[in-house]
């Protein structure tokens, strides 16, 4: 880690921390695969905006999914309200054109169409970007979109009055180029709607699962607004919508008539730097304590499992160095069952393994919105003496909150305490 003053007076962007080598978490393995590729995972901060981002993004070719069954989950409970708000924007009427960047915008466009606004389109990877590989995802779409002239999209669809870009901006390795390309397909008096994960709460509580090699940028409300203002936008509306795991930041924009804001400093930069450094400190605290806690559980020769074979679980295991402490991962997706996690050679088994192998502890690595249903579905595991504990700080049944007094660990000499 490079040594820099702890002050926003530093002009250049600089690296905050390196976490070492980290696997590509969508690289599920079978018995014939050797290991998943690993690349350096580090965080840097932009002094101009306070934006935290990956110091060195993973190669796009490595991030491309290898399986067609991989899915992503984006929160959508707010989309009815968002659609109704967008159609009431000044200058928008039933002849206005609404567009989207990816399939993540389809559900919003469907809502807008249902409201009677029928002029809707979305970028087609094959027709608009010449992408014919069905396994290509957001990482490929962004790269091609940034390198192709916008004229083909405009020729195929015309320019949009409102352009939706949900949960894409955080994947962009080169924000300035991507944002300029988005501007090109929107009318001069039109609107752009960006939605990204709000990382502020995760940074504050020290939740390491916020880090994902597919996310190049980690926005808070302040840093998102700073990036967009410095990109020449006027903010029409900006809000953070609460969700159990991470909130969603929604920003509605118009191009400014005054031109780009070139201010290099802002009063919040020191606060952003403090937050990310606090996040790193909490990461080290938890890495030591959680590994020590799980090692203590293993002394009873009972397995430890994690429910959920996804990037949240894999990041938790990788960053805390838990490969040798986790015996198996539970997932009832038949596509994942009997595959191997991209780290530690850990097998992925169906939930039947909770009863056959009887782990003393099963950590919950699925989205917290699913935890209550999941726990209630496996009441028999609890009745047999098993325990569930969330891996996400600040959520119900978080493992440190449940087990810090060690009340369920029998020890003749002492009770284990975090």
C-alpha positions in Angstrom: 0.0 0.0 0.0 1.4 3.4 -1.0 1.9 5.9 1.8 -0.3 9.0 1.4 -1.4 11.7 3.8 -4.8 11.2 5.4 -6.2 14.3 3.8 -8.3 15.2 0.8 -5.6 17.8 -0.1 -3.8 15.0 -2.1 -4.4 15.8 -5.8 -3.9 12.4 -7.3 -6.0 9.2 -6.9 -4.4 6.7 -4.7 -4.6 3.1 -3.5 -6.2 2.7 0.0 -5.6 -1.0 0.4 -4.8 -4.3 -1.3 -6.6 -7.5 -0.3 -4.3 -9.8 -2.2 -5.4 -12.3 -4.8 -9.1 -13.0 -5.1 -10.9 -15.5 -7.4 -13.4 -14.8 -10.2 -16.5 -15.7 -8.2 -18.7 -16.7 -11.1 -16.2 -19.5 -12.1 -17.9 -22.6 -10.8 -15.7 -25.6 -11.2 -16.4 -29.3 -11.9 -14.2 -32.3 -11.2 -12.2 -31.7 -14.4 -11.4 -28.1 -13.6 -8.2 -27.2 -11.8 -8.6 -23.8 -10.1 -10.4 -20.5 -10.8 -8.2 -17.6 -11.9 -7.2 -15.1 -9.2 -6.3 -11.4 -9.6 -5.2 -8.7 -7.3 -8.2 -7.1 -5.5 -7.5 -3.6 -4.2 -9.3 -0.3 -3.5 -8.4 3.2 -4.6 -10.1 6.5 -4.0 -10.5 9.4 -6.4 -9.4 12.6 -4.7 -11.6 14.7 -6.9 -14.9 13.0 -6.1 -14.2 10.7 -3.2 -15.3 7.7 -5.3 -13.9 4.3 -4.2 -13.1 1.9 -7.0 -11.1 -1.1 -7.8 -7.4 -0.2 -8.2 -7.1 -2.7 -11.0 -10.3 -4.1 -12.6 -10.3 -7.7 -13.5 -10.0 -8.6 -17.2 -13.4 -8.4 -19.0 -12.7 -11.8 -20.7 -12.3 -13.5 -17.3 -15.5 -11.9 -15.9 -17.6 -13.2 -18.7 -19.9 -16.0 -17.4 -19.2 -19.5 -18.4 -22.7 -20.8 -17.7 -26.0 -19.6 -19.2 -27.9 -20.4 -16.0 -26.2 -17.7 -13.9 -28.6 -15.0 -12.8 -28.4 -11.7 -10.9 -30.9 -10.2 -8.5 -31.7 -6.5 -8.5 -34.2 -4.9 -6.1 -37.4 -3.9 -7.8 -40.0 -3.0 -5.1 -39.5 0.7 -5.9 -40.0 0.4 -9.7 -43.8 1.1 -9.7 -43.1 4.5 -8.0 -40.1 5.2 -10.3 -42.1 4.6 -13.5 -44.9 6.9 -12.3 -42.4 9.6 -11.4 -40.6 9.4 -14.8 -43.8 9.8 -16.9 -44.6 13.0 -15.0 -41.2 14.7 -15.6 -41.5 18.1 -17.3 -41.5 17.8 -21.1 -42.5 14.1 -21.1 -45.8 13.1 -22.8 -47.3 10.1 -24.5 -45.1 10.6 -27.6 -41.9 10.6 -25.6 -39.4 7.7 -26.1 -38.2 5.6 -23.2 -35.1 3.5 -23.6 -32.9 1.1 -21.5 -29.3 0.0 -21.6 -29.8 -3.7 -20.7 -32.2 -6.4 -19.7 -32.1 -5.0 -16.1 -34.3 -2.1 -17.5 -36.9 -4.4 -19.1 -39.1 -4.5 -15.9 -39.2 -0.7 -15.7 -39.9 -0.3 -19.4 -42.8 -2.8 -19.0 -44.3 -0.6 -16.2 -43.9 2.5 -18.3 -45.6 0.8 -21.3 -48.4 -0.3 -19.0 -49.0 3.3 -18.1 -49.7 4.1 -21.7 -46.3 5.2 -23.0 -45.7 2.8 -25.9 -42.5 4.2 -27.4 -40.0 2.0 -25.6 -36.8 0.3 -26.8 -33.8 -1.3 -25.3 -30.3 -1.9 -26.7 -30.1 -5.3 -28.3 -26.6 -6.9 -27.8 -26.8 -8.7 -31.2 -28.4 -6.0 -33.4 -26.9 -2.9 -31.8 -23.6 -4.1 -30.4 -22.8 -7.0 -32.7 -22.5 -9.3 -29.8 -23.4 -12.9 -30.8 -22.1 -14.8 -27.7 -25.2 -15.6 -25.6 -22.9 -15.9 -22.5 -21.8 -12.3 -22.7 -23.0 -10.1 -19.9 -22.9 -6.5 -18.6 -19.1 -6.6 -18.6 -19.0 -7.3 -22.3 -21.9 -4.9 -23.2 -20.1 -2.0 -21.5 -16.8 -2.7 -23.2 -18.3 -3.0 -26.7 -20.7 0.0 -26.1 -17.7 2.2 -25.2 -15.8 1.2 -28.3 -18.5 1.3 -31.0 -19.8 4.5 -32.6 -23.2 5.5 -31.2 -24.5 6.1 -34.7 -25.7 2.5 -35.1 -27.9 2.6 -32.0 -29.3 6.0 -33.0 -29.9 4.8 -36.6 -31.7 1.7 -35.3 -33.8 3.4 -32.6 -33.4 7.2 -32.7 -32.5 9.1 -29.6 -34.3 8.6 -26.2 -36.2 11.2 -24.2 -35.6 9.2 -21.1 -32.7 6.7 -20.9 -32.6 4.1 -18.1 -29.3 2.6 -16.9 -30.0 0.4 -13.8 -27.2 -1.4 -12.0 -24.7 -0.9 -14.8 -22.6 2.2 -13.9 -20.9 0.4 -11.1 -19.5 -2.2 -13.6 -17.9 0.5 -15.8 -14.1 0.4 -15.8 -13.9 3.8 -17.6 -16.6 6.0 -16.2 -15.9 9.2 -18.3 -16.1 7.3 -21.5 -19.2 5.3 -20.6 -21.0 8.4 -19.4 -20.2 10.3 -22.6 -21.4 7.4 -24.7 -24.7 7.3 -22.8 -25.2 11.1 -23.4 -24.8 10.5 -27.1 -28.0 8.4 -27.4 -30.2 10.9 -25.4 -31.9 14.0 -26.7 -30.3 17.3 -25.6 -33.3 18.1 -23.5 -33.8 14.5 -22.3 -33.2 12.7 -19.1 -30.8 10.0 -17.9 -31.7 7.7 -15.0 -28.8 5.9 -13.2 -29.4 3.4 -10.5 -26.5 1.9 -8.6 -26.0 0.0 -5.2 -25.5 2.4 -2.3 -22.3 1.2 -0.5 -22.4 3.7 2.3 -24.1 1.4 4.9 -21.8 -1.6 4.0 -18.7 0.6 4.4 -20.0 1.9 7.7 -20.7 -1.5 9.3 -17.7 -3.1 7.7 -19.4 -5.7 5.5 -16.7 -7.2 3.3 -19.3 -8.8 0.9 -19.9 -5.3 -0.6 -16.7 -6.0 -2.6 -17.2 -7.8 -5.9 -14.7 -8.1 -8.7 -17.5 -7.4 -11.2 -18.1 -4.0 -9.6 -15.4 -1.5 -10.5 -17.0 1.4 -8.6 -18.5 1.7 -5.1 -20.8 4.7 -4.8 -22.2 6.6 -1.9 -24.9 9.2 -2.5 -22.3 12.0 -2.3 -19.7 10.4 -4.5 -22.3 9.4 -7.2 -23.6 13.0 -7.3 -20.0 14.4 -7.4 -19.1 12.1 -10.3 -22.2 13.1 -12.3 -22.0 16.8 -11.6 -18.4 16.7 -12.7 -19.6 14.9 -15.8 -21.7 17.9 -16.9 -25.1 16.9 -15.4 -27.8 18.8 -13.5 -29.4 16.6 -10.8 -33.2 16.6 -11.1 -33.8 14.1 -8.4 -31.5 11.9 -6.1 -32.5 9.5 -3.5 -31.4 6.3 -1.6 -34.1 3.6 -1.4 -33.8 1.3 1.6 -33.3 -2.5 1.1 -32.2 -5.2 3.6 -28.7 -5.8 2.0 -27.8 -2.6 0.3 -29.9 0.4 -0.6 -30.4 1.5 -4.2 -29.3 5.0 -5.3 -31.5 6.5 -8.0 -30.4 9.7 -9.7 -32.4 11.5 -12.5 -30.3 13.9 -14.6 -30.4 16.5 -17.3 -27.4 18.0 -19.1 -26.3 21.3 -17.7 -26.4 24.4 -19.9 -23.5 25.9 -18.0 -21.0 23.2 -18.8 -18.9 20.9 -16.7 -18.3 21.5 -13.1 -14.5 21.6 -12.6 -14.3 22.0 -8.9 -11.6 19.8 -7.6 -12.4 19.6 -3.9 -15.4 19.2 -1.7 -15.9 19.3 2.1 -17.1 15.7 2.2 -13.8 14.1 0.8 -12.3 13.7 4.3 -15.5 11.9 5.4 -15.4 9.5 2.5 -11.7 8.8 3.2 -12.5 8.2 6.9 -15.3 5.9 6.0 -13.2 3.6 3.8 -10.4 3.5 6.2 -12.8 2.6 9.0 -14.1 -0.2 6.7 -10.6 -1.6 6.3 -10.0 -1.5 10.0 -13.3 -3.4 10.6 -12.3 -5.9 7.9 -9.1 -6.8 9.8 -10.9 -7.0 13.1 -13.5 -9.4 11.7 -11.1 -11.4 9.7 -9.2 -12.3 12.9 -12.3 -12.8 15.1 -14.5 -14.8 12.7 -11.7 -17.2 11.6 -10.9 -17.7 15.3 -14.5 -18.3 16.1 -15.0 -20.8 13.3 -11.8 -22.6 14.3 -13.2 -23.0 17.8 -16.4 -24.5 16.4 -14.3 -27.0 14.4 -12.8 -28.3 17.6 -16.0 -30.3 18.1 -15.2 -32.1 14.8 -18.6 -30.8 13.4 -18.8 -29.5 9.9 -19.5 -25.8 9.1 -21.6 -25.0 6.1 -22.6 -21.8 4.2 -26.0 -21.5 2.6 -25.9 -19.8 -0.8 -23.4 -20.5 -3.6 -23.0 -17.0 -4.9 -20.5 -14.2 -5.0 -21.5 -12.9 -1.5 -20.6 -16.3 0.0 -17.4 -16.6 -2.0 -16.3 -13.1 -1.2 -16.9 -13.7 2.5 -14.8 -16.9 2.4 -12.0 -15.5 0.2 -11.5 -12.1 2.0 -11.6 -13.7 5.5 -9.4 -16.6 4.5 -11.9 -19.3 5.5 -11.3 -21.9 2.8 -10.0 -24.5 5.3 -12.8 -23.9 7.8 -15.8 -24.3 5.5 -16.7 -27.9 4.8 -19.5 -27.5 2.2 -21.8 -24.9 0.6 -25.5 -25.5 0.4 -27.6 -24.4 -2.6 -30.7 -25.9 -4.0 -30.1 -24.6 -7.5 -29.8 -27.9 -9.4 -27.4 -26.2 -11.8 -24.9 -25.6 -9.0 -25.4 -28.8 -7.0 -22.3 -31.0 -7.0 -20.1 -28.3 -8.6 -17.1 -26.9 -6.7 -16.8 -23.4 -5.4 -14.1 -21.2 -7.1 -11.9 -21.4 -4.0 -10.8 -24.0 -1.6 -12.2 -26.9 -3.5 -15.4 -26.6 -1.4 -18.3 -28.8 -2.7 -21.7 -27.4 -3.4 -24.5 -29.7 -2.1 -28.3 -29.5 -1.9 -30.0 -28.7 1.4 -30.4 -32.4 2.1 -26.8 -32.2 3.3 -28.0 -30.2 6.3 -29.6 -33.3 7.6 -27.2 -35.9 6.3 -23.9 -34.2 7.4 -25.4 -32.2 10.4 -23.2 -29.1 10.5 -23.2 -27.5 13.9 -23.3 -24.1 12.2 -24.7 -23.0 8.8 -23.9 -19.5 7.9 -26.4 -17.6 5.7 -24.8 -16.2 2.6 -27.9 -15.5 0.5 -29.5 -12.1 0.3 -30.9 -11.2 3.7 -34.3 -10.7 2.2 -34.6 -14.5 1.9 -33.3 -15.4 5.3 -36.6 -15.7 7.2 -38.1 -17.9 4.6 -35.0 -20.1 4.4 -34.7 -20.6 8.2 -38.4 -21.4 8.5 -38.1 -24.0 5.7 -35.4 -25.8 7.7 -36.9 -25.9 11.1 -36.0 -29.6 11.4 -32.3 -28.7 11.2 -32.8 -26.3 14.1 -34.7 -28.8 16.1 -31.8 -31.2 15.6 -29.4 -28.7 17.2 -28.1 -26.9 14.2 -27.7 -23.1 14.2 -28.1 -20.5 11.4 -26.1 -17.2 11.5 -26.1 -14.4 8.9 -22.7 -13.4 7.4 -23.9 -9.8 7.0 -23.2 -7.2 9.8 -26.3 -5.3 10.8 -28.8 -7.9 9.7 -31.0 -10.2 11.8 -29.2 -13.2 13.2 -25.8 -11.8 12.4 -23.2 -14.4 13.6 -21.3 -12.0 15.9 -24.5 -10.9 17.5 -25.7 -14.5 18.1 -22.6 -16.2 19.2 -20.3 -13.6 20.8 -21.2 -15.0 24.3 -20.4 -18.5 23.2 -23.5 -19.8 25.1 -24.0 -22.7 22.7 -20.4 -23.8 22.8 -19.6 -26.2 25.7 -16.1 -25.6 27.2 -14.9 -26.8 30.6 -12.4 -24.0 31.0 -14.1 -20.9 29.5 -16.6 -19.7 27.0 -15.3 -18.4 23.7 -15.9 -14.6 23.2 -15.3 -12.5 20.2 
